[in-house]
Amino acid sequence: MTVTTTGDLPGEVYDVAIIGAGVVGTAIARELARHRLRTALVEASDDVGNGTSKANTAILHTGFDATPGTLEARLVREGYQRLTAYAAETGIPLEPLGALLVAWDAEQLAALPSLAEKAVRNGYDETSILDADAVYAREPHLGPGALGALEVPGESIICPWTTTLAYATQAVRAGVALHLNCPAGAITTGEDHHEIATPRGVLRTRHLVNAAGLYSDEINRRLGHEEFTVTPRRGQLIVFDKFARGLVDHILLPVPTALGKGVLVAPTVYGNVMLGPTAEDLGDKTATGSSADQLASLREKGARIMPELLDEEVTAVYAGLRAATEHGDFQIRADPGRRYVAVGGIRSTGLTASMAIAAHVAELLTECGLDPGPQREIEPVRMPTIGEAFPRPYQRADLIAADPAYGTVVCHCERVTRGEIRDALTATVPPGSLDGLRRRTRALGGRCQGFFCGAAVRAQFDAATAAQDRTEARR
């Protein structure tokens, strides 16, 4: 198992290198790990899932409203089946709540039959149209004025952080080399391999996959391609306290627009309720801040959907950037002459489609001349339980009896134990920051945002980091 964060890169020539360790890049790494290939996963930041993958609406989509006939529609449909099964196998938090696409005016109500027909064209035939009485029977806290809804029972909520980490963990355990703090610079393509300049030295690979998310267009241009340009689309969201969870039982969706799926109200697998996102096209790929005007706009829209929600305490606000392009479909293309595959324009459905994208990219790599050899079984993984649908460690007497650290609660807002933090810090892919630790355990993510537990969590993090540094120094 190889995870490097500092030092010179190894001098070997990899069979495949993947730029970008988000949910798509890690899924591709896991897919390639099923073959005896020398694969490298290269990430600019200090952790996996540290870009778009960490800040999204965390919905597992059926693909009912995708554009029929597109690559996105096919991969979302296939990915939904794959990830649903994988989540059950690995313990990724997932709750199949179903969704209601709520119509608030006559025009939206008239659009519901065509959306149901579109779902059928996308291979999903389980939708049903509800009248107003049926809608309020399912969601009594909805605001006044709902005229009806399209029910989509297969839509689910999922943990995007655990998904990315599960892919990365399984890939690394199967032999993929994960190189963090390793931003890709100039790329030189020779007769039989690429050379990628990084601050940690040159990485050499025969085949190259670009899964760089917001920066995929820039990597693409370094390979001589200009098929798409990424425009970061910011989505700001408000996370409400756990006391709000009893207000909503489904994912509440609006009728979609050209800019996206619009503002939703949805529970999270951590027991909160989320309102958002906005859809703001920007020119800055680092602009993940929140703004007062957009948050006020969200609250205004939330007041229409569920007025009581706005009486609840806000736990956090955050913003993520989606890799929008000028095209209405995923931009996944192979260049066999350069032994290169670009994976661009992966929007909010990328989480759902991730495993299907990975399988598709593996096929494209064979068209680029890669001989993957026979498939092999790779070691299954079981991820820590950080969702609310199953018993957490602090609730399990068997775990506490075997190891009292699981009975020592450090973060009381999210009920995270010392044992869980220890396990995350010594895992196959450990966090590189407190933010990474929060995504693995929920520590620091509750209503106090670390005010009470911050010092204890940091002390445990710093001790583990010092121990890792000593281990690295001895190598």
Secondary structure, 3 states (H helix, E strand, C coil): CEEECCCCCCCCEEEEEEECCCHHHHHHHHHHCCECCCEEEECCCCCCCCCHHHCCCCEECCCCCCCCCCHHHHHHHHHHHHHHHHHHHHCCCEECCCEEEEECCHHHHHHHHHHHHHHHHCCCCCCEEEEHHHHHHHCCCCCCCCCEEEEECCCEEECHHHHHHHHHHHHHHCCCEEECCCCCCCEEECCCCEEEEECCEEEEEEEEEECCHHHHHHHHHHCCCCCCCCEEEEEEEEEECHHHHHHCCCEEECCCECCECCCEEEECCCCCEEEECCCEECCCCCCCCCCHHHHHHHHHHHHHHCHHHHHCCEEEEEEEEEEECCCCCCEEEEEHHHCEEEEECCCCCHHHHHHHHHHHHHHHHHHCCCCCCCECCCCCCCCCCCCCCCCCHHHCHHHHHHCHHHHCEEECCCCEEHHHHHHHHCCCCCCCCHHHHHHHHCCCCCCCCCCCCHHHHHHHHHHHHHHHHHHHHHC
